[in-house]
Amino acid sequence: MRNLLLASIFTSIWLSSAFADRVELRNGDRITGEVLQLDNGSLVVKTEALGNLRVKWDAVSKITTDNPVHLVADGARVEATTVERQDGADVIVTSGDYAFSVSPGHILALRSDAEQLAYQQREYREQHPEFSDRWNGTVDAGLSAARGNADTTNVSLGLKGARTTDSTRLSVSFNSLLARSRAANGTTLTSANAVRTGLRYELNLTNRLFTFGFGNFESDRVQHLDLRSVYGGGAGLRLAQSERGNLDIFTGASMNQESFSTSTTPDRRTGELLFGQDLSYQVSSRTSFAGRLSVYPNMTTPGDYRAVLDTTASTKLNAWIGWQVTVSNVYVSNPAVGARTNDMLLSTGLRFSLGHERPFRPRATVVKFKNGY
């Protein structure tokens, strides 16, 4: 019994020390617990019986803590033990033997030791991201089918991903379209079977100038194209940027290697120049448009060229799902024998968003700890 009594006393003392902060409200109520942080106009207090409570900051009249809390105000951080709000006046902050007053609106943050450490770790990770951080992407899927008098199947799939930091952006993309129809005699006709994928890396140089390198790969059975591999790079200039959209132009050079499935067209390896533009625009809070036009004049065979247009319009249905319409068009002035010069992939369907999209702006301002902390 004596050991049980001592254990109960020890537990009570431990609990009282763990939840010893006191919050007094303007209406006279008091809350005993552990002050965690000031978050979006609410003071978060951890209590033993009710868990975490959120109290309106304007309803708090005084905070007294056993362990100092980190208070950020007017660009400075102090370890405060008492925060007392005066009616119609400033907030009196006590830090050790020193007290000072500050306007309530100038108090930007208030955190416990654990919350301050977690905040600094998050900010450090934000400024020094690992390769697995800062990725976002979309998955587009479309399907249409008919059975009966017509027997057709169309399947489209699109994947996009980007890792964006303050100075770099790594983008990957994948688009495919398969369209087949079956005749009454059982013959299957493939009207589209194309796959396009790409990788692009961009690096900021100045406030408006960036450089890039890329690799694009394409296969189109209907065009008798086994594989087109394009490697290149160049530099770009940001002409306009705002919260709603960006307009870039870029130029460079590339090496194009093509192999065909028909013996009438030999494999080719050519050098190309590159001219293009990127445009993105936020039409509304839910609807956005993005497009890239790239033109490749052939330097090995002057007069020949390729033009590639990729555009997407999407509308959000909620935070992570939407509807998209994507057009990917490739024009080749010298296609394989028997193939057409123009080939377009059109797909529409659901879009699933993964992660938070970050804008890529040359020489973006580095995000620092709030007010230096």
N, C-alpha and C positions, 0 to 999 in steps of 0.2 A: 504493500500500500504506500509505503514511503517513497519507493522508486517511481510508482505511478504518479504520485502527487508531484514529485520533482520534475517528471517528464511533462506533466500538464503545465506547470509553472513555466518551464523552459519554452514550451511551444507557444504559450500566450505571450511571453516576452518577445520571442522571435517574430510572431505575427504582428505585434504592435510596433516593432521596430521596422518591419518591412512595409507597413502601411501607416506611416506616421505623419505624412503631409496633411495639411488642413487647408481646406478651401471654404471661405466664407462668402455667401451670396448676399446680394443687396436686400433680399426679402428676409434675411435673418437666418436662413437655413445654413447648415454646415455639412461638409462632406469630408470624411476622413479616408485617406487612401494614399496612393502614389501618383503624383503629378507626372504625366508622361510627356505631353507636348501641347502646344497651341497649334491647331490645324484648321485652316479655312474658317477662322472666326469662332472656333469652338475649342474649349479646354478639355483635353482628354485626361480623365482621372481613373486609375485602376483601383477598384474597391474589392474587398474580400468577399462580400455577399452578392454584389450585383455585377461584378465584372467591370468592364470598361464603360464609363459614363462620359457622355459628351455634354458639356455645359456651355451655354452661350457665353462668349467672352464678355459681352456687355453686362451680363448678369452677375459677374464676379466682382466682389468688392475687395477681397484680400486673399493672398496666397502665402502660407507659411510652410517652409520645407525644412526637414531635418538635414537633408543632403542638398547642397547647392544645385540649382538648375541653371542651364545655359540660356541666357537671355540675349537676343540679338536686337539691338535698337540703334538707329542712327549710324549704321555702319560699324558698330563696335559690339563686341561680345563680352559679357561679364558673367560671373557666377553669383547668382542672386539667391538669397535665403528668404527674403520677404518682398512681395510685390503687393502694394496697397493702392487701390484706386480711390481718388477723392472725387466727390460729386462736383462736376463742373470744373475740375482742375486736372493737373497732370497726375501721372502715376509715380508714386514714390517707390524707388527700388533700393533695397538694402543689400549691400555686398560686403560681408565682413563688418568692419567698423566704418565703412563708407556708405553714404546714402546720397542719391541724386534723383532728380525728377525728369520725366520724359513724357512727351505727348502720347496718349493711348494709340493714336494712329501710327506712331513711329516704332512701335514694338512689332517686329517682323517675325520673330520666332521665339519659342520657349520650349526647351527640351530637357529631359532627364539625361543622365550620363549615358545610359544605354541607347536612348533615341539619338543623342548627338553622335555617338560612335557609329550607329547604323546609317545616319544621314551622311556623315563624312565618307563612309565606305561606298555608299551609293554614288556620291559625287565623284569620288576617285575612280570608280568603275566607269562612270560616264565619260570622264576625261581620258582614261586609259583603258579602252575597251579591249577585250579579248576577241579572237577571231569569231567566236560563236555569238558575240553580242551584235546588236544593231542591225539585225537582219529583219527584213519584212518582205512580204510577197503576196501573190495572188494565184489562185487556181481557177481556171475557166473550164467549164464543161458544157457541152451541147450534144443533144441526141435527137434525131428525128427518124421515124420509121413509118412505113406503110405496108400493109398486108391486104391481099384481096386481088382486085384487078391489077393493082400495082404492087410490086414487091421491091421496096427500096430501103436502104439503111444509110444514114449519114451520121458520122461520129466526129466530133471535134474536141480537142484538148489543148489547153494553153497553160503554161506555167511561167511565172516571172518571179524573180527574186533579186533583192538588192541589199548590199551592206554599205551603209553610208556613215562616214565619219566627218569630222570637221574639215578634212583636206582630201579625202578620197571617196570614190564610189566604185564598187564592184557589182556589175549587173549580169545576170544570167537569164536566158529566155528559151522557151521551147513552144513550138506550135505544130500541130498536126491536124490533118483532115483526111478522112477516109469516106468515100461515097461509092456505094455499090448498088446495082439493080439486077434483078433476075428476070429473064424473059420467060414466056409461057413454056418454051421448049426446054427450060432448065439451064440455059446459057447465062453465065454471070458476066456482067459488064462492070468494070471498074472505071468510073468517070473521074475520080480524084484519089490520089494516094501520095500525099506530100508531107514531108517533115522538114521543119526549119528550126535551127537552134543557134544560139550565139552566146558569146562571152565578151564583156567590155569592161575595161578598167580606166578610170579617169582620175587625174591628179591635179589639184589646184596649183597654179603658178603665181598669179597675182589676183587682184580684186576682180578682174573680169576675164582673165586668160586661164585656160586649162589645157592639159595635154591628155591624150588617150591612146590606148592600144586595144585591138579587138581580134576576135576570131569568129567567123560565121561559117556554118555548115548547112548544106541543103541537099535534099534528095527528093526527086519527083519522078515517079515511074511513068506517068502519062507523058511527061516531057522527055522521056528516055534518058533522064539525068540520074546516074548512079550516085554521084557525090560531087558537090561543088564546095571546095575549101577555100576560104578567103582569109588571109592574114594581113593586118595593116595597122596603121596608126597615124596620128596627126595632132593638130592643135585646134582649139575652139575658142570662140569669143562670145561672151554673154552680152547680147544687145539690149535686153530688157528683162527686169525681174521685179516682181511685186508679190504681195501675199496671195494673189489670185492666179498668177501665171508667170512663165518664163519663156524667153525666146533666145535660142543659141544658134550660132552658125559655126561650121567646122570645115576643115579641109585637111587633106593628107594624101596618102598613097597606100596601095595594097598589092598583094600578089594573089592571083586567082588561078586555081588548079581545078580542072573539070575532067570528069570521066563519064563516058556515056555507055548505055547498054546496046546501042546499035552500031554495027560495023561500018555504016556509011558515014559516021561522024567520028573522026579521030579525037583522042584525048588532047586537051589543050592546057597550056600553061602561059599565062599572060601577065603583064604588069599593068596596073591601072592607077589613075588619079582618083581622088575622092573629094566631092563637094556635097554639103548637106546642111540640114537645119533640124533642130529639135524645138517642138512647141508643146507646152502644157498649159491648160487653162481650167480654172475652177469655175464652171458656169454658175453653180449655186452651191448651197451647203451639202447637197447630195449628189449632184451631177458634175462630172469632170470629163475632160477631153485631153488626149495626148497623142502626138503624132511625130514620126521621124521620116524625113525624105532624104535618101542617099543616092547620088548619081556617080557612076564609075566610068569615066571615059577610058577606053582601051588605048594604052600607049604602044602595045606590041602590034596591034592591028588598028591603025588610026581610022576613025569613022565608026567603029563599033563601040557600043556602050551598054551598060546595065543601069536600071533605075529601080530602086527598092522603096516602097512606101508601106509603112506600118502605122496604123491608126487604131485607137480604141476609145470608145465612148462608154462610160459606165455610170450607173445610178445606184446609190446605196439604198437597200431596203431596210437594213439595220446596221449595227456597228460592224458586223463581220460578213454579211451576205449581201449581194447586189445582183444587178443584171447588166450584162455587157454586150456590146456589138464590136467585133474586131474585124478589120480588113487588112490583109497582108497581100500586097501586089508586087510582082516581080516582072519587069519588062526586060527582055534580052533581044538585042538587035540581030544577033547571029545564033539562034537556037539550033538544036540538033535537027538533022534532016527529017522532015515529016512532022515536026512539032511547031506549035504556034509561038509567036513572039511574046505574048502576054499570058501570065498565069496568076490568077487571083484566088486567095483563100478567104472566104467569108464565113464567120461563125458568130453565133449568138447563143446565149444561155446564162446560167448562173455563174456568179463570180464569188469566190470565197477569199476573204482577206485574212492574212496572217501577219501579226505584228503591227507596229506603228510605223507609218511611212515618214521618212525624214527628208526634208528638202535638201538638195545639193546645190550649194552656192559657193563659188570660188572665194577663198579666204574668209570663210564664215567665222564669225566671232566665237572664240572659245568660251564655252559655258564654265564659269567659275563657281566656287562655293558662294552661296548667297551672301552678299555683302562681305566677301572675303573669308567666309567661314563655312 
